[in-house]
Amino acid sequence: MRDCCVMEASQTWLAPLFAVPVGGDRAGAVQRLRLTVLSAGHAAAGIAALVLALLMTGAFPAVLSLTGLLMLWLLIPLAARLAQAHRTVAAQLLGEPVVGEYLDTTGMNPIAGAIVWIRDPVRWRDFAFCWFSGTGGLLMSLVPPVLLLAPLVHVILGLSQGNWLWFGIASVLLGPSWLAWWFVTVPMVRGRLRADQGILDHSRGRRLRERVDEVVSSRSATIDHNEAELRRIERDLHDGAQARIAAAGMNVGLAEKLVHTDPDSAVQLLREARDTTISALEDLRTLVRGIHPPVLADRGLVSGIEALAIPIPIPVTVALRLPRLAPPVESAAYFAVSECLANVAKHARASRAWVVGDHDGDRLRLTVGDDGRGGADPGGSGLTGVARRLAAFDGTLTVTSPAGGGTEVHMEVRCRAI
């Protein structure tokens, strides 16, 4: 809670002064002057950061003593406040979040709190930042104000002291120094902010770990789903087409034995074998449609979804602007929409439904909605299966379904057109 308050206060006094974002070729003199003031503030904070870094480095060897522990309890929160202020400035000017989530030490005694601090990677980032801010960061931050002010100060001193040689040299250097200031200020400040972000932002590592966990989870779910699909296909083949083909083979064998002694019975058996073979062929076609519907291969995802909407017993509006996508992605999206429309027909009690979607060149977006009773459970088996199917392609599923307010299922899959 204390860190959040620091961020809000920093934003309050920084907003009117540095409202212009960093970057762009149109950055003018006013923006450069603002950034120079910011750079001077960074330099001043760098001196404080260097003092904190030296004191903390000296206190670490004495952490087991009362003096060392008290110093750390004083210095570490100060370092956190300084780091949080720099997070706020970097986030505001770069337009990107710079997050540092500290481990909670509320209600802990000093010993337990110190142990938590030692295990907290964000606190170690603060410590590293203090060293950077007081060394390399300090040098980076000094460049814009030095280029702007140093020659001017020398000109004024030479003029006030009547030292015309000094005044002349400083006057000659004034133009090149200001020219260098004009071109250097924006990239130098941006580089400093990027360095602060790289050191202080803890969310990148966290997002990477979360992404790895998601990939592991989706891979396991995909493997389970594929195994279940394989078992379903094997069961359908065994109970359907395989059994019919075996029966047709038996009928043909019996007809072969009866063809000379009882031709009429042999003909009847052959007719049954033909009918059984036709049924087996229909079973195989149904099975193939369950794996990859032919309409997708022939006409694409838009036509496939339009075909899905035809048998739904309520009006379904389909508004899609999609290019051809990779067949596995089209298949996953097709069956996801199919499951959602089936849920609408079975459970929604809706008077109409819609399927809308587009592709922005990098991401497929689909929404299946209805005006029914709402209250859909995202954790239900149907929607869970849809989410699992999309997760295999780095896709996401979001359900909006207030009671009595209809349902919308939003699906996104990262993919490119072919």
N, C-alpha and C positions, 0 to 999 in steps of 0.2 A: 504493500500500500504506500510506503514511504517513497519508493522509487517512482511510482506512478505520479505522485504529487510533484516530484522534482521535474518530471517530463512536462507536465501541464504548465508549471510556472515558467519553464524555459521557453516553451512555445509562446507564452503570453508576451514576454518582452522581446523575443526575437522576431515575431511575425511582422511588425511594422517596419523593422530595420532591414531585414533580408527577405523581403517578400518575393524578389525576382529570383527564379531558379538559376542554378549554375549552368552555363553552356550556351552554345549558339553563336553564330558569327555576328549577330546583331547586338551583342553585348556592348554597351557604350561606356562612356566615361563614368556615368553615375553608378552603373553596376560595378565597374572596376574599383571605384572608390569604396563602395560598400564592401566588396570582397577584400579590399586592402585593410579596412577596419576589422573585418572578421579575422583576417590573417594575423593582424597585430594582437587581437584577443587570443587567438590560438597560441601565439608566441608567449604571451604573458601567462596563459594557463600551462604552457610547456615548462616554464620555470617552476611553477608550483608542483607539476607532475614529477619533475626531476627530484625535487626535495622529497616528495612522498616516496618515490622509488628508492632513493638512497636510505631513507629512514626504515622502510619496510625490509629492505635487504639486510640492514643492520639488525633489525629486530628478530628476523627468522632464526638466527643461531641461538638467541636467548628466549625462544618461545616457551621453554619449560620453566623459565623463571617468571616471577610475578611482574617484573619490569617489562620483559619482552611481551608477555601476554597483554598487559595494559596498553603498551604501545600499539600492538596489532589491533586491539579493540577500538583504538582511536583512529588509526591510520586507514584501516581497511574500509570503514564506512565513508571516510573522506575520499578515498580513491573511487569508491562506487559512485559517489555524488558527482565527482569530476567526470568519470566515464559516462554516466547517464546524461550529463549536460552535452557531451560531445556526441552521444548517440542521437540526441534530439536535434542538434544542429545538422548533423550529417543526414538524418532522415528527412528533415524539412527541405534542405537545399538539393539533395539528390532525388527527392520524390520517391524514395524506397524505404521500406521499414528496416530499422536497425534495432534488433531485439536482443535484450539480455535478461534472462529470467533467472534470478538468484534462488538458490535453495532456501527454504523457509527456516528461520532460526527463532521464530517467535516463541517466547516463554522458556527458552533454553538457558541454562547456566553458562557462564563464560567458557568453561572447559568444553562442554558439548558444542557450543556455538563455534568455537575455534576449530574443532574437529570437522564440523560441517563446512566451514569456510575452506578448509584445506582440501576437502573432497569436491568443492564446487568449481567446475571448469570456468564458469563466468567470472569468478573472483580472480582466477589466474589470468584470464584475458585482461581484466582491469590492471593487474600488476604488469603484464607485458605492455599494455598501452601506456602506462606511466613512463616506462623506460623509453618507449618509442617517442612519446610526446615530448619528453625532455631531451632527446638527442636528435635523431633524424627529423622528426616532426617539427622540432623547434627551428632547425635550419631551414626546412621548407617554408615555414610560416614567416620567417624573417625576410625572405627574398622580396616579396612585393613591397612592404613598407620601406625597406632599405633602398630599393631602386627608386622609389618615389621621393623619399625625404632626404636621403643622405646628401646628394649633390646640392639640393636646395639649402640645406643647413650650412654646407660649406660656403655657398655663395653668400648667404647672410652673414656668416662669421667673417669672411674675407672683407665684405663691405663695411661691417661695423668696426673692424680693427684697422682698416685702411691698408690692408695687405693686398695690393692690386695684382700681384702674381698669383697668389692663392685664389683671388676672386676670378681672374681670367681662366685659370685651369678648371675651376669648378664650373664656370659658365659654359666652357667648351664641353664638359662631360655631362652637363644637364640634359641636353637634347638626346644623346644616345641612351642615357639612363632611363629617361621617360619613355623613349621608344621601346626599350627592352621591357619596361614595366607594362606597357600597353599589351604586348604580345605574350608576356609570361604570366601575368596575374591569374587569368582564368584557368589555364591548364594547371598551374601550380596549386591553386586552391582546390580545384577538382581532384588533383592527385592526392592532396592531403585528406580530403573528405573520403575518397575511395580507400585510402590506407586506414583511416579510422574505422570505416565500415568493415573492412576485411578483418581487423583485429577484434572489434567490439561486437560484431553481429554473431550471435550464437544460434540464430534460427537456421542458418544454412546447414550446419552439421546436424541439427535436429531434424530438418526436413529430409536430409539425405538418409538418416537412420529410419525415419518414418517411411520413406520411399522404399528402402531396402525391405523393411517389414512388409509393406504392401506387396512388393514383388514376390517375396517368399510366400505370403499368404495366397496371392492370386495364382501363383504357380501350383501350389498344393491343391487349391480348389479346382484349377483347370485339369490337373491330373486326375483328381477324383471324378470330375465331370466327364472326362474322356473315357475313363474306365466304366462309368455308369452307362455312357452311350454305347460303348462296345458290348457290354453285357446285354443292353436292350436290343441291339442289332442281332447279336447271337440268338437271343430268345425269340425274336420275331422270325428269324430265318428257320430256327428249329421248329417252332410251333406253326409256322405258316407255310412259306414256300417249300422248305425241305420236306415237310410232311406230305404236302400235296404232290410234289415230284416223286416221292417214294411210292405214294398210292398209285400215281399214273404208271410208274414202272411195273408195279405188281399187276395192274390191269392189263398192260400190254403183254406181260409174260403169260397170264392166263388166256388171253385172246390167242396167243401163239399156239397154245396147246389145244384150244378148242376150234381152231380155224377149219380143220378137216372134219371133226366129228360133230360139231354143233356151230355152224356158221352164224346163225342168228345171235347166239349168246356172245360169240366172238365180236360181232359188229357192235353189240350193245356195250361190251367192255371197252372197245376202242372209242366209242362215243364218250363214255365216262372219262377215259383217259384224256381225251381232247379237252373236255370241259374242265377237268382238274388242272391240266396244263395252263389253260387260259386263266384260271383263278390264281395259280402260282405266279403267272406273269404279272397279274394285277398286284399281288402281294409284293413282288419285287419292285414294281414301279412305285408303290406307296412307300416302301422302305427307302428307295432312292430319293423321293421327294422329301422325306424326313431328314435326309442327310444334307442335300443341297438341291432345293427346288429347281427344276429346269427353267422356270420363268426368270430366275435370277441370271442364269447363264445366257438366256436368249435376249432378254429385254432390260435387265438391270433392276436395281432396288426400287425405283419409283413404281414401275409396272408391277413388281411383286407385291408391294404394299397396297397398291390399288386393287389387286386381285384379292388380297386378304380382306379388304373392306367390303367386298361385294356380298358375302354371305352373312354379315353381321345384321341382326334383325332391327337395327335402328340406323338412321341416317349417319353416315360417317363422311366428313369432309377431309379430303386429302390435298394438302398444299405443300408440295415438295419441289425444291430446286436443287437437284443433286447430280453431280457427274458420275461416271462409272468409277467404282472403287474396287479395291482388291477383293477377289471372290470370298476369302474368309471373313472379311469385314462386312461385306454385303450379307453373307449368310447369318452372321451373328446379329446384325441389326434387324434382318428380316424376322428371325425367330423371336427376338426381343419384342418387336412390335406385335407379332402374332400373339405372344403370351399376354401382352397388355390389352389388346383388343378382346381376347378371350375372357379376360377378367372383367372388362366392361360389360360384355354380353351376359356373363353369369351373375355378377354381383352388384353392379353399379346402380341398377334401376334408373338408367339415364334415358333421356329423350333424344339426345344427340351426342356425337363424339367427333373428335377431330385428330388428325395426324399432320403435324407441320414440321418442317425441318429445312436445313440448308447446310452448305459446306463452304467454309471461308478460305479454303486452300490448305488448311492445316488440321482442321477439326470438323468432324461430323456432329451435327446437333439435331436431335429428334425430340419431339414432344408429343405424347399421346395423352389426350385429355377428354373429359366428359363432364356433363352437368348433373351427375347423379348424386347419390346420398353421401359420398365422401367417406372418410374414416378408414381408408385403405391402410393396411398394416405393411410397412416396408420390410418387416422381418418375416412376412409370410413366405411360404415355400415358393410360390410363383415368382414374386418380385426378387426374392433371394436368388433364385435360379437365373433370372435376367441379369442381376448385378454380377453374378459369378461369370456368366457368359461374356459380359462386356469387360470385366476385369482382365480377362485373358488378352485383351487388346489395349490395355492401359485406359480403359473407359470407366466412366462413372455414371451412377444412377441416383437421381434425387427425386423424392416423392413429396408432393404438396397435396394434402388431402384433409382439409378441415371438415369436421362433421357437418353435413348438410350443404357443403360448399363445393361439391364436385371434386374431381381428382385430376391432377396433372403429373405425369411421369416424364421427367427430363433426363435424356440420355446424351452423353457426349463420348465420342471416341476419337482419339488422335490418329489421323490417317491422312494420306494424300491421294489425290485423284490419279487415275491411270490413263 
